[in-house]
């Protein structure tokens, strides 16, 4: 009869002078009857599952992005949109100080509204980036759009995902022509 009580993780109360964990009162019995440890459950904040993260990293070699221009990316999900402004270290070359040397990854929290069914949902990262080609110095504003698939788990959490914005993505972007 003792094994079920010990394996349930109950505490022994008043008989031992207050609440005491079974493992503290009977360590040999608790270790023999303790179930195998499992992964910790997801953290819950204010009744909502922990949010995942969408991270955009930048791997540009042939292009420099202008630090003085309004480079903004927006994450569009079925549940809304979030904007993010690019930031990073300025270029060390005095002639290229108006450009980024390295861009800080852009991160957005991912969460689905309560009651969202588990499954895969389409999303996209899009925006306008002001770039100059390293060779030749041709500058342009390019509109980029990168499709993303978000996975909502049965517990309501959205799985973290990464997006890499590199030269091929920027080259595919449509040029913004001025009238």
N, C-alpha and C positions, 0 to 999 in steps of 0.2 A: 504494500500500500504506500510505502514511502517513495518509491521511484517516480510515480506520476507527480507527486507534490514537488520533488526536487527538480524534475525536468521542466516544470512549468515556470520555474524562476520565482516562486512565491517567497515571501519574507516571513520570518518567524517573529512574532510580535511580543506581547506583554510577558509571556513566560520567560523571556530572556532579557527583560528590562527595556523594551522598546523595539522598534523595527530594526531587524538585523537581516541582512541577506543570508540566504541558506548557505551559500558558499563561505561566508565569514564564520558562521556558527559550526559548520561541518565541512571543512574544506576537502577532506578525502572523499566524502559522499558526493559533494557537488561536482568535483572533477570527474568522477566516474559516471555520473548520470547526466552531465551537461551535454547538450546537443552540439554538433559541430558548428563552428562559427560560420556565418554567412556574410556576404557583403552588406555594408550598411545601407539602410533604406535611403531613398533620395531625400535631401533636405527639403523641408516645406516652410515657406515664409508666408505668413498671413493667410494660410489656407490654400496657397497656390503652389504647384510644383516648381522646383528650381528651374530657372531659365537656362537654355543653351545659349550659344554665342555664334554669330556669323562673323568671321574674321576675313577681311580683305587684305592680302599682302601684295606688295608691288615688286615686280621683277623686271623693271625696264632697263634696257641696255642702250638702245638706239634712240631713245627719246628722253628729253628733260621736261619736267613739268614746272610751269611758271608759278613761283611762290606768291606773286602779286595779283594773280588772276583768281577769280572765284571758282576754284576747282571743288565741285560738290558732287558727291555720289548719294544716291537715294536707294534704300532697300525697300522694294515693294513686295508685300506679302498679302495673302488673302485677308489678313486682319488689319491692314493699315500700312502706312509708310513711315520710314525713319530716315532723316537726312544726316549726312556726315561730311564734315569739311576736312580736307586733307591738311596734314601738318608734317613737319619733319625738319631735318637739319639743312641749313643752306649750303649751297655748293662752296667748296673751299677756294675755287679759282675766282679771283676778284672780278674777272670779266663775266662770270656766270653766277654771281651772287643772287640774281633775281630768280634762280632755279633751285630746286631741291637736289641735294646730294643723295639723301636717303629719305624715304617716306616712312612715317610711323604707321604700322598696321591699323586699319580702321576696324573697330569692333562695335557690333550691335547686339543687344540682348535679344534672344528669341523666346517668345512665349505665345502659346495659343490660348484663346479664350476658353473658359471653363465649358465643358461639354463638347469640345471639338473631338470628332471621331479620330481614332488612330488611322494613320495612312500617310501617303505622300501628297504634298501640295506644291504647285508651281509658284515660284517667286523669281525676282530678278533684281540685279544691282545695275543701276543705270545712272548716267550723269554726263556732264560736259567737262572735258579735261582740256586745258590749254597747254599744248605741247610744242616743242621745237625739236627737230631732228638734230642729233649730235653732229652728223656729217651734213654739210650743206646749209644748216641753219634755217631750213624752211619751218615756219611756225604756223600753227593752225589750231582751231578749236574743233575737237572731235567729240561726237556724241557716241558713247559706248553703252552697250547693253549686254549683260552677262546673265544667262539663265541659271537658276539655282533650283534644286529640289529640296524641300524641307520635309523631314520625316517626323511625324508626331507619334510618339509611343503610346501604348495602351494606358499608361499612367498619366498621360496628358503633357509630358515633357516633350520639348522639341529638341531633337538631336543637334549638337553643334556641327557646324560645317565651315569649310574654308573655301575661299575664292582667291584665285591667283590672277592678278591683272598684269599681263606681260605684253611684250611687243606685238605678238600676233593679234591680241585682243584690241590693242590701240590702233593697229593698222586697219582692222576690219571696221573700226568706228567710222560713221559717216561724217564727212567734213561739213562744217557749218560755214556756209558762204554768206557774205554780207551783200545786201541789195545795192 
